[in-house]
Amino acid sequence: MSRPVLLDFYADWCGPCRRQGPILEELKKKMGDKVDIRKIDVDQHMEMANKYGIRVVPTLVIEKDGKVMHSLEGVTSAETLEAMLSRLVD
């Protein structure tokens, strides 16, 4: 089994995205290598944003084994993300 992947769809001009960044850094410290966190700038990677149907930033997509498990729009707390991801860690 693979580890869960958290995709952070953001934009540099987005205020809430700037608030989400430190939350994800805190999450990375807590969960370490159990989770793969990837930042995706929607302005640079429009095709990927379209593939996932991103309409709002920030949007966080949690995948496990290539399947979307959760999609969250807006700023999301580290506690909420940790609870969701912990259930997906092998």
PyMOL Python script that loads the backbone (N, CA, C, O; Angstrom):
from pymol import cmd

cmd.read_pdbstr("""\
ATOM      1  N   MET A   1       0.835  -1.192   0.000  1.00  0.00           N
ATOM      2  CA  MET A   1       0.000   0.000   0.000  1.00  0.00           C
ATOM      3  C   MET A   1       0.876   1.252   0.000  1.00  0.00           C
ATOM      4  O   MET A   1       1.960   1.271   0.584  1.00  0.00           O
ATOM      5  N   SER A   2       0.394   2.270  -0.652  1.00  0.00           N
ATOM      6  CA  SER A   2       1.136   3.524  -0.701  1.00  0.00           C
ATOM      7  C   SER A   2       0.679   4.449   0.426  1.00  0.00           C
ATOM      8  O   SER A   2      -0.353   4.232   1.061  1.00  0.00           O
ATOM      9  N   ARG A   3       1.469   5.467   0.646  1.00  0.00           N
ATOM     10  CA  ARG A   3       1.081   6.449   1.662  1.00  0.00           C
ATOM     11  C   ARG A   3       0.127   7.451   1.036  1.00  0.00           C
ATOM     12  O   ARG A   3       0.136   7.647  -0.179  1.00  0.00           O
ATOM     13  N   PRO A   4      -0.701   8.091   1.867  1.00  0.00           N
ATOM     14  CA  PRO A   4      -1.629   9.097   1.337  1.00  0.00           C
ATOM     15  C   PRO A   4      -0.871  10.303   0.781  1.00  0.00           C
ATOM     16  O   PRO A   4       0.225  10.641   1.228  1.00  0.00           O
ATOM     17  N   VAL A   5      -1.491  10.927  -0.196  1.00  0.00           N
ATOM     18  CA  VAL A   5      -0.936  12.127  -0.825  1.00  0.00           C
ATOM     19  C   VAL A   5      -1.916  13.272  -0.588  1.00  0.00           C
ATOM     20  O   VAL A   5      -3.114  13.144  -0.839  1.00  0.00           O
ATOM     21  N   LEU A   6      -1.386  14.390  -0.100  1.00  0.00           N
ATOM     22  CA  LEU A   6      -2.197  15.591   0.077  1.00  0.00           C
ATOM     23  C   LEU A   6      -1.750  16.589  -0.982  1.00  0.00           C
ATOM     24  O   LEU A   6      -0.598  17.022  -0.985  1.00  0.00           O
ATOM     25  N   LEU A   7      -2.653  16.950  -1.872  1.00  0.00           N
ATOM     26  CA  LEU A   7      -2.376  17.921  -2.921  1.00  0.00           C
ATOM     27  C   LEU A   7      -2.939  19.268  -2.483  1.00  0.00           C
ATOM     28  O   LEU A   7      -4.140  19.403  -2.250  1.00  0.00           O
ATOM     29  N   ASP A   8      -2.070  20.251  -2.375  1.00  0.00           N
ATOM     30  CA  ASP A   8      -2.459  21.610  -1.976  1.00  0.00           C
ATOM     31  C   ASP A   8      -2.515  22.475  -3.228  1.00  0.00           C
ATOM     32  O   ASP A   8      -1.483  22.923  -3.729  1.00  0.00           O
ATOM     33  N   PHE A   9      -3.718  22.707  -3.726  1.00  0.00           N
ATOM     34  CA  PHE A   9      -3.899  23.583  -4.884  1.00  0.00           C
ATOM     35  C   PHE A   9      -4.005  25.014  -4.366  1.00  0.00           C
ATOM     36  O   PHE A   9      -4.918  25.342  -3.608  1.00  0.00           O
ATOM     37  N   TYR A  10      -3.061  25.865  -4.784  1.00  0.00           N
ATOM     38  CA  TYR A  10      -2.962  27.225  -4.259  1.00  0.00           C
ATOM     39  C   TYR A  10      -2.590  28.195  -5.377  1.00  0.00           C
ATOM     40  O   TYR A  10      -2.304  27.792  -6.505  1.00  0.00           O
ATOM     41  N   ALA A  11      -2.600  29.493  -5.031  1.00  0.00           N
ATOM     42  CA  ALA A  11      -2.102  30.547  -5.924  1.00  0.00           C
ATOM     43  C   ALA A  11      -1.339  31.555  -5.066  1.00  0.00           C
ATOM     44  O   ALA A  11      -1.712  31.811  -3.922  1.00  0.00           O
ATOM     45  N   ASP A  12      -0.278  32.122  -5.620  1.00  0.00           N
ATOM     46  CA  ASP A  12       0.542  33.085  -4.877  1.00  0.00           C
ATOM     47  C   ASP A  12      -0.249  34.320  -4.451  1.00  0.00           C
ATOM     48  O   ASP A  12       0.044  34.909  -3.410  1.00  0.00           O
ATOM     49  N   TRP A  13      -1.243  34.720  -5.239  1.00  0.00           N
ATOM     50  CA  TRP A  13      -2.014  35.925  -4.965  1.00  0.00           C
ATOM     51  C   TRP A  13      -3.140  35.697  -3.945  1.00  0.00           C
ATOM     52  O   TRP A  13      -3.847  36.638  -3.585  1.00  0.00           O
ATOM     53  N   CYS A  14      -3.308  34.469  -3.487  1.00  0.00           N
ATOM     54  CA  CYS A  14      -4.437  34.079  -2.641  1.00  0.00           C
ATOM     55  C   CYS A  14      -4.091  34.212  -1.152  1.00  0.00           C
ATOM     56  O   CYS A  14      -3.213  33.508  -0.651  1.00  0.00           O
ATOM     57  N   GLY A  15      -4.788  35.121  -0.444  1.00  0.00           N
ATOM     58  CA  GLY A  15      -4.563  35.322   0.986  1.00  0.00           C
ATOM     59  C   GLY A  15      -4.811  34.074   1.830  1.00  0.00           C
ATOM     60  O   GLY A  15      -3.956  33.702   2.634  1.00  0.00           O
ATOM     61  N   PRO A  16      -5.967  33.416   1.666  1.00  0.00           N
ATOM     62  CA  PRO A  16      -6.203  32.196   2.434  1.00  0.00           C
ATOM     63  C   PRO A  16      -5.154  31.105   2.157  1.00  0.00           C
ATOM     64  O   PRO A  16      -4.838  30.310   3.042  1.00  0.00           O
ATOM     65  N   CYS A  17      -4.624  31.072   0.939  1.00  0.00           N
ATOM     66  CA  CYS A  17      -3.577  30.088   0.611  1.00  0.00           C
ATOM     67  C   CYS A  17      -2.332  30.343   1.460  1.00  0.00           C
ATOM     68  O   CYS A  17      -1.668  29.405   1.901  1.00  0.00           O
ATOM     69  N   ARG A  18      -2.027  31.607   1.682  1.00  0.00           N
ATOM     70  CA  ARG A  18      -0.861  31.947   2.515  1.00  0.00           C
ATOM     71  C   ARG A  18      -1.082  31.519   3.962  1.00  0.00           C
ATOM     72  O   ARG A  18      -0.124  31.186   4.659  1.00  0.00           O
ATOM     73  N   ARG A  19      -2.321  31.525   4.416  1.00  0.00           N
ATOM     74  CA  ARG A  19      -2.620  31.033   5.772  1.00  0.00           C
ATOM     75  C   ARG A  19      -2.545  29.509   5.838  1.00  0.00           C
ATOM     76  O   ARG A  19      -2.181  28.951   6.873  1.00  0.00           O
ATOM     77  N   GLN A  20      -2.886  28.837   4.743  1.00  0.00           N
ATOM     78  CA  GLN A  20      -2.865  27.370   4.714  1.00  0.00           C
ATOM     79  C   GLN A  20      -1.437  26.834   4.752  1.00  0.00           C
ATOM     80  O   GLN A  20      -1.195  25.767   5.315  1.00  0.00           O
ATOM     81  N   GLY A  21      -0.492  27.558   4.163  1.00  0.00           N
ATOM     82  CA  GLY A  21       0.899  27.099   4.085  1.00  0.00           C
ATOM     83  C   GLY A  21       1.501  26.691   5.419  1.00  0.00           C
ATOM     84  O   GLY A  21       1.986  25.566   5.538  1.00  0.00           O
ATOM     85  N   PRO A  22       1.491  27.564   6.438  1.00  0.00           N
ATOM     86  CA  PRO A  22       2.051  27.193   7.744  1.00  0.00           C
ATOM     87  C   PRO A  22       1.316  26.017   8.401  1.00  0.00           C
ATOM     88  O   PRO A  22       1.923  25.239   9.137  1.00  0.00           O
ATOM     89  N   ILE A  23       0.024  25.892   8.137  1.00  0.00           N
ATOM     90  CA  ILE A  23      -0.749  24.766   8.679  1.00  0.00           C
ATOM     91  C   ILE A  23      -0.218  23.466   8.103  1.00  0.00           C
ATOM     92  O   ILE A  23      -0.085  22.473   8.818  1.00  0.00           O
ATOM     93  N   LEU A  24       0.085  23.469   6.808  1.00  0.00           N
ATOM     94  CA  LEU A  24       0.618  22.257   6.174  1.00  0.00           C
ATOM     95  C   LEU A  24       2.031  21.958   6.654  1.00  0.00           C
ATOM     96  O   LEU A  24       2.412  20.793   6.769  1.00  0.00           O
ATOM     97  N   GLU A  25       2.806  22.993   6.934  1.00  0.00           N
ATOM     98  CA  GLU A  25       4.150  22.780   7.498  1.00  0.00           C
ATOM     99  C   GLU A  25       4.049  22.122   8.867  1.00  0.00           C
ATOM    100  O   GLU A  25       4.816  21.209   9.177  1.00  0.00           O
ATOM    101  N   GLU A  26       3.102  22.583   9.694  1.00  0.00           N
ATOM    102  CA  GLU A  26       2.869  21.972  11.011  1.00  0.00           C
ATOM    103  C   GLU A  26       2.453  20.510  10.854  1.00  0.00           C
ATOM    104  O   GLU A  26       2.923  19.639  11.587  1.00  0.00           O
ATOM    105  N   LEU A  27       1.574  20.254   9.898  1.00  0.00           N
ATOM    106  CA  LEU A  27       1.117  18.886   9.636  1.00  0.00           C
ATOM    107  C   LEU A  27       2.278  17.992   9.217  1.00  0.00           C
ATOM    108  O   LEU A  27       2.380  16.848   9.662  1.00  0.00           O
ATOM    109  N   LYS A  28       3.146  18.511   8.365  1.00  0.00           N
ATOM    110  CA  LYS A  28       4.310  17.741   7.901  1.00  0.00           C
ATOM    111  C   LYS A  28       5.210  17.372   9.087  1.00  0.00           C
ATOM    112  O   LYS A  28       5.728  16.257   9.146  1.00  0.00           O
ATOM    113  N   LYS A  29       5.396  18.300  10.028  1.00  0.00           N
ATOM    114  CA  LYS A  29       6.215  18.010  11.215  1.00  0.00           C
ATOM    115  C   LYS A  29       5.582  16.901  12.044  1.00  0.00           C
ATOM    116  O   LYS A  29       6.284  16.025  12.551  1.00  0.00           O
ATOM    117  N   LYS A  30       4.260  16.934  12.184  1.00  0.00           N
ATOM    118  CA  LYS A  30       3.553  15.932  12.985  1.00  0.00           C
ATOM    119  C   LYS A  30       3.546  14.554  12.326  1.00  0.00           C
ATOM    120  O   LYS A  30       3.755  13.540  12.992  1.00  0.00           O
ATOM    121  N   MET A  31       3.305  14.523  11.018  1.00  0.00           N
ATOM    122  CA  MET A  31       3.093  13.238  10.328  1.00  0.00           C
ATOM    123  C   MET A  31       4.331  12.718   9.608  1.00  0.00           C
ATOM    124  O   MET A  31       4.402  11.539   9.262  1.00  0.00           O
ATOM    125  N   GLY A  32       5.303  13.593   9.382  1.00  0.00           N
ATOM    126  CA  GLY A  32       6.557  13.168   8.765  1.00  0.00           C
ATOM    127  C   GLY A  32       6.367  12.486   7.423  1.00  0.00           C
ATOM    128  O   GLY A  32       5.615  12.962   6.572  1.00  0.00           O
ATOM    129  N   ASP A  33       7.057  11.363   7.241  1.00  0.00           N
ATOM    130  CA  ASP A  33       7.036  10.655   5.960  1.00  0.00           C
ATOM    131  C   ASP A  33       5.816   9.759   5.774  1.00  0.00           C
ATOM    132  O   ASP A  33       5.720   9.046   4.775  1.00  0.00           O
ATOM    133  N   LYS A  34       4.892   9.790   6.714  1.00  0.00           N
ATOM    134  CA  LYS A  34       3.671   8.987   6.574  1.00  0.00           C
ATOM    135  C   LYS A  34       2.764   9.543   5.478  1.00  0.00           C
ATOM    136  O   LYS A  34       1.908   8.838   4.943  1.00  0.00           O
ATOM    137  N   VAL A  35       2.971  10.839   5.149  1.00  0.00           N
ATOM    138  CA  VAL A  35       2.128  11.526   4.174  1.00  0.00           C
ATOM    139  C   VAL A  35       3.009  12.281   3.186  1.00  0.00           C
ATOM    140  O   VAL A  35       4.014  12.878   3.570  1.00  0.00           O
ATOM    141  N   ASP A  36       2.630  12.251   1.924  1.00  0.00           N
ATOM    142  CA  ASP A  36       3.325  13.017   0.884  1.00  0.00           C
ATOM    143  C   ASP A  36       2.504  14.281   0.625  1.00  0.00           C
ATOM    144  O   ASP A  36       1.373  14.198   0.145  1.00  0.00           O
ATOM    145  N   ILE A  37       3.067  15.449   0.941  1.00  0.00           N
ATOM    146  CA  ILE A  37       2.371  16.721   0.726  1.00  0.00           C
ATOM    147  C   ILE A  37       2.980  17.407  -0.488  1.00  0.00           C
ATOM    148  O   ILE A  37       4.187  17.645  -0.544  1.00  0.00           O
ATOM    149  N   ARG A  38       2.127  17.720  -1.459  1.00  0.00           N
ATOM    150  CA  ARG A  38       2.583  18.362  -2.698  1.00  0.00           C
ATOM    151  C   ARG A  38       1.826  19.664  -2.910  1.00  0.00           C
ATOM    152  O   ARG A  38       0.598  19.699  -2.828  1.00  0.00           O
ATOM    153  N   LYS A  39       2.566  20.731  -3.181  1.00  0.00           N
ATOM    154  CA  LYS A  39       1.968  22.034  -3.461  1.00  0.00           C
ATOM    155  C   LYS A  39       1.858  22.208  -4.975  1.00  0.00           C
ATOM    156  O   LYS A  39       2.816  21.971  -5.710  1.00  0.00           O
ATOM    157  N   ILE A  40       0.677  22.626  -5.426  1.00  0.00           N
ATOM    158  CA  ILE A  40       0.435  22.791  -6.858  1.00  0.00           C
ATOM    159  C   ILE A  40      -0.124  24.189  -7.109  1.00  0.00           C
ATOM    160  O   ILE A  40      -1.251  24.498  -6.722  1.00  0.00           O
ATOM    161  N   ASP A  41       0.675  25.023  -7.759  1.00  0.00           N
ATOM    162  CA  ASP A  41       0.274  26.381  -8.119  1.00  0.00           C
ATOM    163  C   ASP A  41      -0.684  26.286  -9.310  1.00  0.00           C
ATOM    164  O   ASP A  41      -0.293  25.864 -10.398  1.00  0.00           O
ATOM    165  N   VAL A  42      -1.931  26.678  -9.093  1.00  0.00           N
ATOM    166  CA  VAL A  42      -2.936  26.543 -10.153  1.00  0.00           C
ATOM    167  C   VAL A  42      -2.634  27.422 -11.366  1.00  0.00           C
ATOM    168  O   VAL A  42      -3.043  27.097 -12.480  1.00  0.00           O
ATOM    169  N   ASP A  43      -1.926  28.525 -11.162  1.00  0.00           N
ATOM    170  CA  ASP A  43      -1.569  29.387 -12.290  1.00  0.00           C
ATOM    171  C   ASP A  43      -0.495  28.746 -13.163  1.00  0.00           C
ATOM    172  O   ASP A  43      -0.436  29.002 -14.366  1.00  0.00           O
ATOM    173  N   GLN A  44       0.349  27.920 -12.567  1.00  0.00           N
ATOM    174  CA  GLN A  44       1.420  27.241 -13.303  1.00  0.00           C
ATOM    175  C   GLN A  44       0.978  25.882 -13.858  1.00  0.00           C
ATOM    176  O   GLN A  44       1.540  25.393 -14.838  1.00  0.00           O
ATOM    177  N   HIS A  45      -0.024  25.282 -13.228  1.00  0.00           N
ATOM    178  CA  HIS A  45      -0.447  23.915 -13.581  1.00  0.00           C
ATOM    179  C   HIS A  45      -1.962  23.855 -13.778  1.00  0.00           C
ATOM    180  O   HIS A  45      -2.667  23.111 -13.097  1.00  0.00           O
ATOM    181  N   MET A  46      -2.438  24.659 -14.727  1.00  0.00           N
ATOM    182  CA  MET A  46      -3.881  24.732 -14.988  1.00  0.00           C
ATOM    183  C   MET A  46      -4.466  23.396 -15.424  1.00  0.00           C
ATOM    184  O   MET A  46      -5.600  23.073 -15.070  1.00  0.00           O
ATOM    185  N   GLU A  47      -3.707  22.614 -16.188  1.00  0.00           N
ATOM    186  CA  GLU A  47      -4.222  21.321 -16.659  1.00  0.00           C
ATOM    187  C   GLU A  47      -4.485  20.383 -15.485  1.00  0.00           C
ATOM    188  O   GLU A  47      -5.464  19.638 -15.498  1.00  0.00           O
ATOM    189  N   MET A  48      -3.633  20.410 -14.482  1.00  0.00           N
ATOM    190  CA  MET A  48      -3.833  19.561 -13.309  1.00  0.00           C
ATOM    191  C   MET A  48      -5.020  20.065 -12.488  1.00  0.00           C
ATOM    192  O   MET A  48      -5.819  19.269 -11.995  1.00  0.00           O
ATOM    193  N   ALA A  49      -5.136  21.382 -12.343  1.00  0.00           N
ATOM    194  CA  ALA A  49      -6.282  21.965 -11.633  1.00  0.00           C
ATOM    195  C   ALA A  49      -7.587  21.579 -12.328  1.00  0.00           C
ATOM    196  O   ALA A  49      -8.573  21.253 -11.666  1.00  0.00           O
ATOM    197  N   ASN A  50      -7.593  21.617 -13.652  1.00  0.00           N
ATOM    198  CA  ASN A  50      -8.782  21.220 -14.410  1.00  0.00           C
ATOM    199  C   ASN A  50      -9.090  19.744 -14.219  1.00  0.00           C
ATOM    200  O   ASN A  50     -10.252  19.366 -14.068  1.00  0.00           O
ATOM    201  N   LYS A  51      -8.061  18.908 -14.225  1.00  0.00           N
ATOM    202  CA  LYS A  51      -8.240  17.462 -14.041  1.00  0.00           C
ATOM    203  C   LYS A  51      -8.961  17.162 -12.723  1.00  0.00           C
ATOM    204  O   LYS A  51      -9.804  16.267 -12.660  1.00  0.00           O
ATOM    205  N   TYR A  52      -8.622  17.915 -11.677  1.00  0.00           N
ATOM    206  CA  TYR A  52      -9.224  17.707 -10.358  1.00  0.00           C
ATOM    207  C   TYR A  52     -10.463  18.577 -10.129  1.00  0.00           C
ATOM    208  O   TYR A  52     -11.071  18.517  -9.061  1.00  0.00           O
ATOM    209  N   GLY A  53     -10.836  19.381 -11.119  1.00  0.00           N
ATOM    210  CA  GLY A  53     -12.033  20.215 -11.008  1.00  0.00           C
ATOM    211  C   GLY A  53     -11.906  21.326  -9.981  1.00  0.00           C
ATOM    212  O   GLY A  53     -12.880  21.678  -9.315  1.00  0.00           O
ATOM    213  N   ILE A  54     -10.698  21.884  -9.852  1.00  0.00           N
ATOM    214  CA  ILE A  54     -10.455  22.928  -8.859  1.00  0.00           C
ATOM    215  C   ILE A  54     -11.102  24.231  -9.316  1.00  0.00           C
ATOM    216  O   ILE A  54     -10.811  24.725 -10.405  1.00  0.00           O
ATOM    217  N   ARG A  55     -11.977  24.784  -8.483  1.00  0.00           N
ATOM    218  CA  ARG A  55     -12.658  26.039  -8.781  1.00  0.00           C
ATOM    219  C   ARG A  55     -12.353  27.102  -7.736  1.00  0.00           C
ATOM    220  O   ARG A  55     -12.573  28.289  -7.979  1.00  0.00           O
ATOM    221  N   VAL A  56     -11.844  26.688  -6.570  1.00  0.00           N
ATOM    222  CA  VAL A  56     -11.581  27.576  -5.438  1.00  0.00           C
ATOM    223  C   VAL A  56     -10.188  27.258  -4.918  1.00  0.00           C
ATOM    224  O   VAL A  56      -9.793  26.093  -4.866  1.00  0.00           O
ATOM    225  N   VAL A  57      -9.435  28.296  -4.529  1.00  0.00           N
ATOM    226  CA  VAL A  57      -8.168  28.064  -3.842  1.00  0.00           C
ATOM    227  C   VAL A  57      -8.232  28.723  -2.473  1.00  0.00           C
ATOM    228  O   VAL A  57      -8.802  29.807  -2.345  1.00  0.00           O
ATOM    229  N   PRO A  58      -7.670  28.106  -1.455  1.00  0.00           N
ATOM    230  CA  PRO A  58      -7.029  26.803  -1.525  1.00  0.00           C
ATOM    231  C   PRO A  58      -8.045  25.658  -1.562  1.00  0.00           C
ATOM    232  O   PRO A  58      -9.119  25.727  -0.965  1.00  0.00           O
ATOM    233  N   THR A  59      -7.665  24.612  -2.280  1.00  0.00           N
ATOM    234  CA  THR A  59      -8.385  23.341  -2.238  1.00  0.00           C
ATOM    235  C   THR A  59      -7.360  22.267  -1.916  1.00  0.00           C
ATOM    236  O   THR A  59      -6.294  22.209  -2.531  1.00  0.00           O
ATOM    237  N   LEU A  60      -7.685  21.425  -0.958  1.00  0.00           N
ATOM    238  CA  LEU A  60      -6.827  20.307  -0.586  1.00  0.00           C
ATOM    239  C   LEU A  60      -7.494  19.019  -1.041  1.00  0.00           C
ATOM    240  O   LEU A  60      -8.665  18.779  -0.749  1.00  0.00           O
ATOM    241  N   VAL A  61      -6.742  18.195  -1.756  1.00  0.00           N
ATOM    242  CA  VAL A  61      -7.236  16.907  -2.221  1.00  0.00           C
ATOM    243  C   VAL A  61      -6.381  15.836  -1.560  1.00  0.00           C
ATOM    244  O   VAL A  61      -5.152  15.885  -1.623  1.00  0.00           O
ATOM    245  N   ILE A  62      -7.034  14.870  -0.928  1.00  0.00           N
ATOM    246  CA  ILE A  62      -6.330  13.761  -0.297  1.00  0.00           C
ATOM    247  C   ILE A  62      -6.599  12.511  -1.123  1.00  0.00           C
ATOM    248  O   ILE A  62      -7.746  12.123  -1.343  1.00  0.00           O
ATOM    249  N   GLU A  63      -5.505  11.886  -1.577  1.00  0.00           N
ATOM    250  CA  GLU A  63      -5.586  10.668  -2.377  1.00  0.00           C
ATOM    251  C   GLU A  63      -4.922   9.510  -1.648  1.00  0.00           C
ATOM    252  O   GLU A  63      -4.003   9.697  -0.850  1.00  0.00           O
ATOM    253  N   LYS A  64      -5.404   8.326  -1.938  1.00  0.00           N
ATOM    254  CA  LYS A  64      -4.778   7.103  -1.442  1.00  0.00           C
ATOM    255  C   LYS A  64      -4.860   6.098  -2.577  1.00  0.00           C
ATOM    256  O   LYS A  64      -5.942   5.827  -3.097  1.00  0.00           O
ATOM    257  N   ASP A  65      -3.714   5.546  -2.961  1.00  0.00           N
ATOM    258  CA  ASP A  65      -3.640   4.571  -4.053  1.00  0.00           C
ATOM    259  C   ASP A  65      -4.287   5.098  -5.334  1.00  0.00           C
ATOM    260  O   ASP A  65      -4.955   4.356  -6.054  1.00  0.00           O
ATOM    261  N   GLY A  66      -4.078   6.403  -5.614  1.00  0.00           N
ATOM    262  CA  GLY A  66      -4.581   7.008  -6.841  1.00  0.00           C
ATOM    263  C   GLY A  66      -6.060   7.360  -6.825  1.00  0.00           C
ATOM    264  O   GLY A  66      -6.592   7.830  -7.832  1.00  0.00           O
ATOM    265  N   LYS A  67      -6.734   7.143  -5.701  1.00  0.00           N
ATOM    266  CA  LYS A  67      -8.165   7.428  -5.594  1.00  0.00           C
ATOM    267  C   LYS A  67      -8.374   8.635  -4.682  1.00  0.00           C
ATOM    268  O   LYS A  67      -7.794   8.710  -3.598  1.00  0.00           O
ATOM    269  N   VAL A  68      -9.209   9.583  -5.127  1.00  0.00           N
ATOM    270  CA  VAL A  68      -9.517  10.754  -4.306  1.00  0.00           C
ATOM    271  C   VAL A  68     -10.397  10.316  -3.133  1.00  0.00           C
ATOM    272  O   VAL A  68     -11.485   9.771  -3.320  1.00  0.00           O
ATOM    273  N   MET A  69      -9.900  10.566  -1.926  1.00  0.00           N
ATOM    274  CA  MET A  69     -10.618  10.200  -0.702  1.00  0.00           C
ATOM    275  C   MET A  69     -11.382  11.394  -0.121  1.00  0.00           C
ATOM    276  O   MET A  69     -12.489  11.239   0.393  1.00  0.00           O
ATOM    277  N   HIS A  70     -10.781  12.585  -0.208  1.00  0.00           N
ATOM    278  CA  HIS A  70     -11.384  13.809   0.333  1.00  0.00           C
ATOM    279  C   HIS A  70     -10.988  14.990  -0.540  1.00  0.00           C
ATOM    280  O   HIS A  70      -9.907  15.005  -1.129  1.00  0.00           O
ATOM    281  N   SER A  71     -11.867  15.972  -0.618  1.00  0.00           N
ATOM    282  CA  SER A  71     -11.571  17.238  -1.275  1.00  0.00           C
ATOM    283  C   SER A  71     -12.136  18.342  -0.381  1.00  0.00           C
ATOM    284  O   SER A  71     -13.325  18.349  -0.062  1.00  0.00           O
ATOM    285  N   LEU A  72     -11.268  19.272   0.018  1.00  0.00           N
ATOM    286  CA  LEU A  72     -11.651  20.297   0.983  1.00  0.00           C
ATOM    287  C   LEU A  72     -11.347  21.679   0.425  1.00  0.00           C
ATOM    288  O   LEU A  72     -10.212  21.959   0.038  1.00  0.00           O
ATOM    289  N   GLU A  73     -12.347  22.538   0.381  1.00  0.00           N
ATOM    290  CA  GLU A  73     -12.155  23.909  -0.095  1.00  0.00           C
ATOM    291  C   GLU A  73     -11.979  24.849   1.085  1.00  0.00           C
ATOM    292  O   GLU A  73     -12.633  24.689   2.116  1.00  0.00           O
ATOM    293  N   GLY A  74     -11.100  25.824   0.937  1.00  0.00           N
ATOM    294  CA  GLY A  74     -10.862  26.800   1.987  1.00  0.00           C
ATOM    295  C   GLY A  74      -9.780  26.338   2.946  1.00  0.00           C
ATOM    296  O   GLY A  74      -9.253  25.232   2.830  1.00  0.00           O
ATOM    297  N   VAL A  75      -9.459  27.210   3.899  1.00  0.00           N
ATOM    298  CA  VAL A  75      -8.416  26.911   4.877  1.00  0.00           C
ATOM    299  C   VAL A  75      -8.917  25.800   5.797  1.00  0.00           C
ATOM    300  O   VAL A  75     -10.026  25.871   6.328  1.00  0.00           O
ATOM    301  N   THR A  76      -8.085  24.773   5.976  1.00  0.00           N
ATOM    302  CA  THR A  76      -8.441  23.612   6.793  1.00  0.00           C
ATOM    303  C   THR A  76      -7.403  23.440   7.892  1.00  0.00           C
ATOM    304  O   THR A  76      -6.205  23.564   7.640  1.00  0.00           O
ATOM    305  N   SER A  77      -7.852  23.159   9.097  1.00  0.00           N
ATOM    306  CA  SER A  77      -6.954  23.052  10.248  1.00  0.00           C
ATOM    307  C   SER A  77      -6.076  21.810  10.178  1.00  0.00           C
ATOM    308  O   SER A  77      -6.431  20.816   9.544  1.00  0.00           O
ATOM    309  N   ALA A  78      -4.922  21.882  10.840  1.00  0.00           N
ATOM    310  CA  ALA A  78      -4.009  20.745  10.915  1.00  0.00           C
ATOM    311  C   ALA A  78      -4.683  19.574  11.613  1.00  0.00           C
ATOM    312  O   ALA A  78      -4.475  18.424  11.227  1.00  0.00           O
ATOM    313  N   GLU A  79      -5.487  19.846  12.633  1.00  0.00           N
ATOM    314  CA  GLU A  79      -6.168  18.790  13.376  1.00  0.00           C
ATOM    315  C   GLU A  79      -7.128  18.011  12.485  1.00  0.00           C
ATOM    316  O   GLU A  79      -7.164  16.781  12.524  1.00  0.00           O
ATOM    317  N   THR A  80      -7.899  18.729  11.688  1.00  0.00           N
ATOM    318  CA  THR A  80      -8.843  18.093  10.766  1.00  0.00           C
ATOM    319  C   THR A  80      -8.099  17.233   9.751  1.00  0.00           C
ATOM    320  O   THR A  80      -8.475  16.088   9.500  1.00  0.00           O
ATOM    321  N   LEU A  81      -7.040  17.795   9.169  1.00  0.00           N
ATOM    322  CA  LEU A  81      -6.268  17.058   8.175  1.00  0.00           C
ATOM    323  C   LEU A  81      -5.597  15.844   8.787  1.00  0.00           C
ATOM    324  O   LEU A  81      -5.586  14.771   8.182  1.00  0.00           O
ATOM    325  N   GLU A  82      -5.037  15.998   9.983  1.00  0.00           N
ATOM    326  CA  GLU A  82      -4.359  14.879  10.644  1.00  0.00           C
ATOM    327  C   GLU A  82      -5.345  13.746  10.917  1.00  0.00           C
ATOM    328  O   GLU A  82      -5.004  12.577  10.735  1.00  0.00           O
ATOM    329  N   ALA A  83      -6.555  14.075  11.348  1.00  0.00           N
ATOM    330  CA  ALA A  83      -7.564  13.050  11.608  1.00  0.00           C
ATOM    331  C   ALA A  83      -7.919  12.299  10.331  1.00  0.00           C
ATOM    332  O   ALA A  83      -8.035  11.073  10.350  1.00  0.00           O
ATOM    333  N   MET A  84      -8.093  13.008   9.231  1.00  0.00           N
ATOM    334  CA  MET A  84      -8.433  12.368   7.954  1.00  0.00           C
ATOM    335  C   MET A  84      -7.283  11.487   7.459  1.00  0.00           C
ATOM    336  O   MET A  84      -7.492  10.352   7.030  1.00  0.00           O
ATOM    337  N   LEU A  85      -6.072  12.029   7.527  1.00  0.00           N
ATOM    338  CA  LEU A  85      -4.909  11.311   7.005  1.00  0.00           C
ATOM    339  C   LEU A  85      -4.529  10.120   7.875  1.00  0.00           C
ATOM    340  O   LEU A  85      -4.086   9.096   7.356  1.00  0.00           O
ATOM    341  N   SER A  86      -4.694  10.238   9.177  1.00  0.00           N
ATOM    342  CA  SER A  86      -4.318   9.144  10.083  1.00  0.00           C
ATOM    343  C   SER A  86      -5.092   7.871   9.760  1.00  0.00           C
ATOM    344  O   SER A  86      -4.565   6.768   9.903  1.00  0.00           O
ATOM    345  N   ARG A  87      -6.328   8.021   9.330  1.00  0.00           N
ATOM    346  CA  ARG A  87      -7.153   6.844   8.960  1.00  0.00           C
ATOM    347  C   ARG A  87      -6.652   6.172   7.684  1.00  0.00           C
ATOM    348  O   ARG A  87      -6.983   5.017   7.413  1.00  0.00           O
ATOM    349  N   LEU A  88      -5.856   6.898   6.905  1.00  0.00           N
ATOM    350  CA  LEU A  88      -5.393   6.362   5.617  1.00  0.00           C
ATOM    351  C   LEU A  88      -3.964   5.832   5.672  1.00  0.00           C
ATOM    352  O   LEU A  88      -3.487   5.238   4.705  1.00  0.00           O
ATOM    353  N   VAL A  89      -3.280   6.041   6.792  1.00  0.00           N
ATOM    354  CA  VAL A  89      -1.890   5.595   6.917  1.00  0.00           C
ATOM    355  C   VAL A  89      -1.885   4.113   7.237  1.00  0.00           C
ATOM    356  O   VAL A  89      -2.632   3.646   8.097  1.00  0.00           O
ATOM    357  N   ASP A  90      -1.034   3.378   6.535  1.00  0.00           N
ATOM    358  CA  ASP A  90      -0.920   1.929   6.771  1.00  0.00           C
ATOM    359  C   ASP A  90      -0.292   1.627   8.109  1.00  0.00           C
ATOM    360  O   ASP A  90      -0.123   0.460   8.462  1.00  0.00           O
TER     361      ASP A  90
END
""", "prot")
cmd.dss("prot")
cmd.show_as("cartoon", "prot")
cmd.util.cbc("prot")
cmd.orient("prot")
